[in-house]
Amino acid sequence: MRLDLPNSEQELQIAYRLKNIYETAYGVSVPTPQERRDVHTSIRSEIRRWITLWDLQRYYPAYNAQVEVSEVTFDTESIADSTIAEETDAGE
């Protein structure tokens, strides 16, 4: 069985608890995480995102994340073998 995704109130509770644990562990103050951008993102992914952003802020206080999102498309056009660089084996 799959667990249901937490609702926004539950996610906020998780965020505050994790924020408190992080601040206690590292003795720093970090911003409260922003609400989830994508409804299909798992809470586990969100927690990883929060910790990564907090780590960046802790190690690089002047860091300001600027995330750009764009759609990835699949190109079905063939690539000629002659345009692909040959691999060389460095071990030989």
Residue frames as qw, qx, qy, qz and C-alpha x, y, z in Angstrom:
[[0.000, 0.887, 0.461, 0.000, 0.00, 0.00, 0.00],
 [0.370, 0.408, -0.023, 0.835, 1.12, 3.49, -0.77],
 [0.217, -0.521, -0.486, 0.667, 0.89, 6.16, 1.87],
 [0.192, 0.889, 0.386, 0.156, -1.21, 9.21, 1.14],
 [0.396, 0.415, -0.107, 0.812, 0.66, 12.44, 0.53],
 [0.233, -0.457, -0.529, 0.676, 0.56, 14.79, 3.51],
 [0.132, 0.877, 0.417, 0.197, -1.86, 17.67, 3.23],
 [0.294, 0.708, -0.131, 0.629, -0.54, 21.24, 3.39],
 [0.518, -0.754, 0.183, -0.361, -1.04, 21.46, 7.18],
 [0.943, -0.264, 0.139, 0.147, 0.83, 18.20, 7.77],
 [0.723, 0.426, -0.017, 0.544, 3.63, 19.29, 5.45],
 [0.025, -0.819, 0.159, -0.550, 3.94, 22.57, 7.31],
 [0.758, -0.604, 0.193, -0.152, 4.22, 20.66, 10.61],
 [0.930, 0.045, 0.094, 0.353, 6.94, 18.46, 9.10],
 [0.455, 0.673, -0.063, 0.580, 8.77, 21.53, 7.83],
 [0.298, -0.818, 0.214, -0.443, 8.75, 23.24, 11.24],
 [0.886, -0.420, 0.194, 0.013, 9.87, 20.09, 13.05],
 [0.854, 0.238, 0.079, 0.456, 12.68, 19.46, 10.59],
 [0.212, 0.800, -0.101, 0.553, 13.69, 23.12, 10.70],
 [0.558, -0.751, 0.225, -0.270, 13.89, 22.93, 14.50],
 [0.942, -0.182, 0.185, 0.211, 16.00, 19.75, 14.36],
 [0.674, 0.513, 0.029, 0.531, 18.34, 21.30, 11.78],
 [0.023, -0.846, 0.154, -0.509, 18.76, 24.53, 13.74],
 [0.737, -0.623, 0.230, -0.127, 19.40, 22.63, 16.96],
 [0.941, 0.026, 0.149, 0.304, 21.93, 20.32, 15.30],
 [0.623, 0.400, 0.076, 0.668, 23.94, 23.08, 13.59],
 [0.334, -0.589, -0.287, 0.678, 23.28, 26.07, 15.85],
 [0.096, -0.007, 0.356, 0.929, 22.11, 28.24, 12.96],
 [0.418, 0.506, 0.447, -0.608, 18.91, 29.95, 11.97],
 [0.168, 0.052, 0.763, 0.622, 17.41, 28.94, 8.62],
 [0.421, 0.063, -0.105, -0.899, 14.35, 30.23, 6.75],
 [0.645, 0.188, 0.640, -0.374, 11.08, 28.34, 6.85],
 [0.286, 0.038, 0.801, 0.525, 10.72, 26.28, 3.68],
 [0.405, 0.196, -0.175, -0.875, 8.41, 27.59, 1.03],
 [0.783, 0.173, 0.436, -0.410, 5.31, 25.63, 0.13],
 [0.588, 0.016, 0.740, 0.326, 5.65, 22.78, -2.30],
 [0.215, 0.443, -0.343, -0.800, 5.72, 23.93, -5.90],
 [0.483, 0.129, -0.724, -0.474, 4.68, 20.66, -7.50],
 [0.766, -0.246, 0.226, -0.549, 1.82, 18.62, -6.08],
 [0.958, 0.161, -0.228, -0.072, 3.37, 15.45, -7.49],
 [0.320, 0.567, -0.633, 0.420, 6.64, 15.88, -5.60],
 [0.739, -0.357, -0.562, 0.103, 7.03, 13.47, -2.71],
 [0.451, -0.885, 0.050, -0.106, 7.55, 14.74, 0.82],
 [0.836, -0.283, 0.197, 0.427, 10.88, 12.92, 0.81],
 [0.545, 0.454, 0.222, 0.669, 12.02, 15.00, -2.18],
 [0.127, -0.896, -0.105, -0.412, 10.83, 18.16, -0.46],
 [0.700, -0.695, 0.092, 0.135, 12.78, 17.32, 2.71],
 [0.768, 0.000, 0.229, 0.598, 15.92, 16.73, 0.64],
 [0.294, 0.701, 0.215, 0.613, 15.35, 20.07, -1.09],
 [0.383, -0.902, -0.043, -0.196, 14.96, 21.90, 2.22],
 [0.778, -0.510, 0.171, 0.325, 18.12, 20.37, 3.70],
 [0.667, 0.277, 0.251, 0.645, 20.11, 21.12, 0.55],
 [0.086, 0.824, 0.149, 0.539, 19.02, 24.76, 0.59],
 [0.563, -0.823, 0.044, -0.055, 19.78, 25.05, 4.31],
 [0.827, -0.228, 0.195, 0.475, 23.21, 23.47, 3.81],
 [0.493, 0.525, 0.205, 0.663, 23.98, 25.90, 1.01],
 [0.180, -0.894, -0.064, -0.406, 22.95, 28.80, 3.22],
 [0.746, -0.646, 0.092, 0.131, 25.04, 27.45, 6.12],
 [0.770, -0.098, 0.266, 0.571, 28.20, 26.94, 4.04],
 [0.295, 0.216, 0.313, 0.877, 27.71, 29.89, 1.69],
 [0.012, 0.593, 0.557, -0.582, 25.65, 32.57, 3.47],
 [0.159, 0.488, -0.181, -0.839, 25.67, 34.88, 0.44],
 [0.075, 0.082, 0.898, 0.426, 24.23, 32.14, -1.78],
 [0.503, 0.328, 0.256, -0.758, 20.87, 32.94, -3.36],
 [0.428, 0.137, 0.868, 0.209, 19.26, 30.05, -5.23],
 [0.452, 0.470, -0.135, -0.746, 17.86, 30.89, -8.63],
 [0.464, 0.065, 0.878, 0.100, 16.26, 27.74, -9.97],
 [0.436, 0.363, -0.318, -0.759, 15.09, 27.75, -13.56],
 [0.591, 0.140, 0.782, -0.135, 12.65, 25.11, -14.68],
 [0.433, 0.436, -0.412, -0.672, 12.15, 24.10, -18.28],
 [0.915, 0.133, 0.240, -0.295, 10.49, 21.23, -20.02],
 [0.274, -0.412, 0.806, 0.326, 12.69, 18.39, -21.24],
 [0.787, 0.426, 0.009, -0.446, 11.71, 17.09, -24.65],
 [0.725, -0.128, 0.633, 0.239, 12.78, 13.94, -26.44],
 [0.323, 0.655, -0.399, -0.554, 14.41, 14.47, -29.82],
 [0.873, 0.136, 0.463, -0.068, 13.61, 11.59, -32.16],
 [0.535, 0.789, -0.277, -0.119, 15.94, 12.80, -34.91],
 [0.959, -0.010, -0.002, 0.283, 18.72, 10.34, -35.76],
 [0.193, -0.875, 0.388, 0.215, 22.34, 11.23, -35.12],
 [0.794, 0.515, -0.322, 0.027, 24.83, 10.09, -37.73],
 [0.897, -0.326, -0.027, 0.298, 27.62, 7.88, -36.39],
 [0.619, 0.387, -0.015, 0.683, 30.19, 10.11, -38.09],
 [0.096, -0.774, 0.037, -0.625, 29.22, 13.06, -35.85],
 [0.776, -0.623, 0.008, -0.093, 29.86, 11.16, -32.62],
 [0.073, 0.766, -0.623, 0.140, 33.39, 11.41, -31.25],
 [0.825, 0.058, -0.559, 0.055, 35.18, 8.10, -30.86],
 [0.672, -0.717, 0.153, -0.106, 36.00, 6.98, -27.34],
 [0.503, 0.550, -0.613, 0.262, 39.62, 6.41, -26.49],
 [0.859, -0.432, -0.269, 0.055, 40.61, 3.95, -23.82],
 [0.056, -0.883, 0.376, -0.274, 42.96, 5.76, -21.43],
 [0.782, -0.459, 0.416, -0.067, 44.02, 2.44, -19.88],
 [0.919, 0.298, 0.139, 0.217, 45.85, 1.19, -22.97]]
